[in-house]
Amino acid sequence: MMEDIVERIKTLKRQHNAVILAHNYTLPEIQDVADFVGDSLGLSIKAAETKADVIVFCGVTFMGETAKIVSPSKKVLLPEVDAYCAMAAMCTAQQIREAKVSYPDATVVGYVNTTAETKTEVDVCCTSSNAVKVVNSIDSKQILFVPDANLAAYVGSKIPEKVMIPWKGFCPVHHTITANQVRLLMEKHPNAIVIAHPECRPEVLNLADHVGSTERMITICKESDSKEFIIITEVGMLHRLEIACPGKRFVFPSNAVCPTMKMIDLNSLLRCMQNMSGEVSLSKEIIDKAHTPVKRMIEIK
């Protein structure tokens, strides 16, 4: 049955000249059928470079919106239009406009995990993989960093000369992983290398041997001589890690699951491609205003 669905998806992809992009946190069967699997930066780059007529984005809604911003002439489809990112909902364009009044000298850096409308009020976007480089490229000393306070704290620890003004936002999956949970995993797996995503709390990052984006995690695991790793991020990464690093073992916190990412399955992907449904629609004004900060993000790799 699953094989039949996969074949139908592949047929529809050819018929519509479509490309399927999938985030690292999606279900394994979605990753397997995708043309490209990656983190937010990699997916944004692929969306900007694609020659396909249709982009089918297997991820949360802000990712589809970002694809539309960088490829406005393409049809961008979301298999699950209600797959909203909780963090993205923690910062609105209006809230940023109000914050700019309090911090008139600050440059606004917006994590890519924001809505398209919110992106229209930031100076430059970033991802977890290039956040430090983006902030380092800014001349102003004050940085209003939205919406992830944990990523802001991590960037601030790497560039202490900058004054980071954090937002009160967070990723529920990463933020609910506690230092005590990590310590228990370390006790059970004393020889494991600990790698944490910068969306985690500072006290969790302090326990890690390495801190990095999901793509950086893969590189570290491939290059390491260790055979066991504690991975502090969403469990969807297990599939990519096992493919990239055969023979190595990966342990995740039991609560590191994003239910929103798991909304997308083969049936919803097939339905989306059959009906050409879930199209991302953004006004020209939003696309034009959001394009510059997103373009800057893609250029800083």
Secondary structure as the mmCIF struct_conf table of DSSP 4:
data_model
#
loop_
_struct_conf.conf_type_id
_struct_conf.id
_struct_conf.beg_label_comp_id
_struct_conf.beg_label_asym_id
_struct_conf.beg_label_seq_id
_struct_conf.end_label_comp_id
_struct_conf.end_label_asym_id
_struct_conf.end_label_seq_id
HELX_RH_AL_P HELX_RH_AL_P1 MET A 2 HIS A 16
TURN_TY1_P TURN_TY1_P1 ASN A 17 ASN A 17
STRN STRN1 ALA A 18 HIS A 23
TURN_TY1_P TURN_TY1_P2 ASN A 24 TYR A 25
BEND BEND1 THR A 26 THR A 26
HELX_RH_AL_P HELX_RH_AL_P2 PRO A 28 VAL A 33
BEND BEND2 ASP A 35 ASP A 35
STRN STRN2 PHE A 36 GLY A 38
HELX_RH_AL_P HELX_RH_AL_P3 SER A 40 GLU A 49
BEND BEND3 ASP A 53 ASP A 53
STRN STRN3 VAL A 54 CYS A 58
BEND BEND4 GLY A 59 GLY A 59
HELX_RH_AL_P HELX_RH_AL_P4 THR A 61 VAL A 70
TURN_TY1_P TURN_TY1_P3 PRO A 72 SER A 73
BEND BEND5 LYS A 74 LYS A 74
STRN STRN4 LYS A 75 LEU A 77
BEND BEND6 PRO A 79 PRO A 79
TURN_TY1_P TURN_TY1_P4 VAL A 81 ASP A 82
TURN_TY1_P TURN_TY1_P5 ALA A 86 MET A 87
HELX_RH_3T_P HELX_RH_3T_P1 ALA A 88 MET A 90
HELX_RH_AL_P HELX_RH_AL_P5 ALA A 93 SER A 102
TURN_TY1_P TURN_TY1_P6 PRO A 104 ASP A 105
HELX_LH_PP_P HELX_LH_PP_P1 ALA A 106 ALA A 106
STRN STRN5 THR A 107 TYR A 111
BEND BEND7 VAL A 112 THR A 114
HELX_RH_AL_P HELX_RH_AL_P6 ALA A 116 LYS A 119
TURN_TY1_P TURN_TY1_P7 THR A 120 GLU A 121
BEND BEND8 ASP A 123 ASP A 123
STRN STRN6 VAL A 124 CYS A 126
TURN_TY1_P TURN_TY1_P8 SER A 128 ASN A 130
HELX_RH_AL_P HELX_RH_AL_P7 ALA A 131 ASN A 136
TURN_TY1_P TURN_TY1_P9 SER A 137 SER A 137
BEND BEND9 LYS A 141 LYS A 141
STRN STRN7 GLN A 142 VAL A 146
BEND BEND10 PRO A 147 PRO A 147
STRN STRN8 ASP A 148 ASP A 148
HELX_RH_AL_P HELX_RH_AL_P8 ALA A 149 LYS A 158
TURN_TY1_P TURN_TY1_P10 PRO A 160 GLU A 161
BEND BEND11 LYS A 162 LYS A 162
STRN STRN9 VAL A 163 PRO A 166
BEND BEND12 LYS A 168 LYS A 168
STRN STRN10 GLY A 169 GLY A 169
HELX_RH_AL_P HELX_RH_AL_P9 PRO A 172 HIS A 175
TURN_TY1_P TURN_TY1_P11 THR A 176 THR A 176
HELX_RH_AL_P HELX_RH_AL_P10 ALA A 179 LYS A 188
TURN_TY1_P TURN_TY1_P12 PRO A 190 ASN A 191
HELX_LH_PP_P HELX_LH_PP_P2 ALA A 192 ALA A 192
STRN STRN11 ILE A 193 ALA A 196
TURN_TY1_P TURN_TY1_P13 PRO A 198 GLU A 199
BEND BEND13 CYS A 200 CYS A 200
HELX_RH_AL_P HELX_RH_AL_P11 PRO A 202 LEU A 205
TURN_TY1_P TURN_TY1_P14 ASN A 206 LEU A 207
BEND BEND14 ASP A 209 ASP A 209
STRN STRN12 HIS A 210 VAL A 211
HELX_RH_AL_P HELX_RH_AL_P12 THR A 214 GLU A 223
BEND BEND15 LYS A 227 LYS A 227
STRN STRN13 GLU A 228 ILE A 232
BEND BEND16 THR A 233 THR A 233
TURN_TY1_P TURN_TY1_P15 VAL A 235 GLY A 236
HELX_RH_AL_P HELX_RH_AL_P13 MET A 237 ALA A 244
BEND BEND17 CYS A 245 CYS A 245
TURN_TY1_P TURN_TY1_P16 PRO A 246 GLY A 247
STRN STRN14 ARG A 249 VAL A 251
TURN_TY1_P TURN_TY1_P17 SER A 254 ASN A 255
TURN_TY1_P TURN_TY1_P18 PRO A 259 THR A 260
HELX_RH_3T_P HELX_RH_3T_P2 MET A 261 MET A 263
HELX_RH_AL_P HELX_RH_AL_P14 LEU A 266 ASN A 275
TURN_TY1_P TURN_TY1_P19 MET A 276 MET A 276
BEND BEND18 GLY A 278 GLY A 278
STRN STRN15 GLU A 279 GLU A 279
HELX_RH_AL_P HELX_RH_AL_P15 LYS A 284 GLU A 299
#
